[in-house]
Structure formats: structure tokens, C-alpha cells
């Protein structure tokens, strides 16, 4: 008899996560992350503050949930560290395609947050993810030629720079054309 209640709970939980996530991204389009208040988030999402605290500790916790969801949907896995052999191409294509589908929104988020803590949080999240990915790879016997901190910092910055470049270029590149350029850059094929 509890199955219908459990299903209802899951639906309401998913709805709450979705409402709060959408509201956060809408507010990020309008203002820097550090200026977003919990009151604004709850008002925009029509989720009571008490319900917010049932799921998240604070707005940072919500942001980490949103980043995790975004990267999970982007299929960010250990293949992401390979750009040269084609495995990274799949991720770059999916990543840029995701940006392309919501380009106007992502550009607004970037413009509103380019000088705030959001970009630092995003970078730190990517570094943390990449460090975990490399630990998993080491357990599988993979060895690196360069130090892990240098690699993770540079790769996180590459992904952020790649996104900024795609969003800010005046020229409208097709996704495949942009991905080709990124992969040629990664392969150090700058000139003919």
C-alpha cells in the first residue's frame, strides 16, 4: 500500500529539485551568484524556505547539485581527459551542443557572473571532478607524465575557456566546426 505514496514522494521531490534548479539558473541570468538570496530563490521557485532546507543546506549546496546534474547529463567521464585520440571529441561535441541549445541563457549567466565567485566555484568543481577521475584512472593502472595538479588546473581552465570562447565569439560557428578547431588546438595542429 505504500507504493503510491512513495511514488508521489519521488515526484514531489523531483519537482522541488527542478523548480529550485530552474529558479537558480534564471536568477543567475539576472545577477551574480553572490547577490542571490535564499528569499529570491524560494519566491521565484514558489518553494517554501522550510522545504528548501529539507533538500539543501544553502544556495551553494543547490549550485553544486545543479553543476553535478549538468555534468552528469553531459556524460563527463574519464574519457574527457583525452582530446587527441577522439574520445574527448565526443565530450566536447556534447558539451558545445549543450551550450549551443541554450546559448543565450548561458551567455547571460556568464555576463552576469564573469567577475563574481560563480566562475571560481565552477572552476573548483571541475578541478575536483577531474582529480577524482584521475584517481580512478590511477587505480586502473594509468600513469601520468605531468603532475596531477598541473593537469587538472589546466584542463579545468581549458573547458571554461572553451565555453567562454564559444559563447562570446561574434562569428556564429557551427558546433562541428568549433569542435574541430578545439581538437586541432589540442593536437597542436595550428598551421597548415
WOWO-V461369 format. One record per backbone hydrogen bond with DSSP energy under -0.5 kcal/mol. CO is the residue of the C=O (numbers start at 1). NH is the residue of the N-H. Records with the same first field share a line. If there is no record, write none. Layout:
CO: NH, NH
This chain:
2: 6
3: 7
4: 8
5: 9
6: 10
7: 11
8: 12
9: 13
10: 14
11: 15
12: 16
13: 17
14: 18
15: 19
16: 20
17: 21
18: 22
19: 23
20: 24
21: 25
22: 26
23: 27
24: 28
25: 29
26: 30
27: 30, 31
32: 35, 36
33: 36
37: 41
38: 42
39: 43
40: 44
41: 45
42: 46, 47
46: 48
48: 52
49: 53
50: 54
51: 54, 55
52: 55, 56
58: 62
59: 63
60: 64
61: 65
62: 66
63: 67
64: 68
65: 69
66: 70
67: 71
68: 72
69: 73
70: 74
71: 76
72: 75
75: 77
77: 80
78: 81
79: 82
81: 83
82: 88
83: 86
86: 90
87: 91
88: 92
89: 93
90: 94
91: 95
92: 96
93: 97
94: 98
95: 99
96: 100
97: 101
98: 102
100: 103
102: 106
103: 107
104: 108
105: 109
106: 110
107: 111
108: 112
109: 113
110: 114
113: 116, 119
116: 120
117: 121
118: 122
119: 123
120: 124
121: 125
122: 126
123: 127
124: 128
125: 129
126: 130
127: 131
128: 132
129: 133
130: 134
131: 135
132: 136
133: 137
134: 138
135: 139
136: 140
137: 142
138: 141
147: 151
148: 152
149: 153
150: 154
151: 155
152: 156
153: 157
154: 158
155: 159
156: 160
157: 161
158: 162
159: 163
160: 164
161: 165
162: 166
163: 167
164: 168
165: 169
171: 173
174: 178
175: 179
176: 180
177: 181
178: 182
179: 183
180: 184
181: 185
182: 186
183: 187
184: 189
185: 188
188: 190
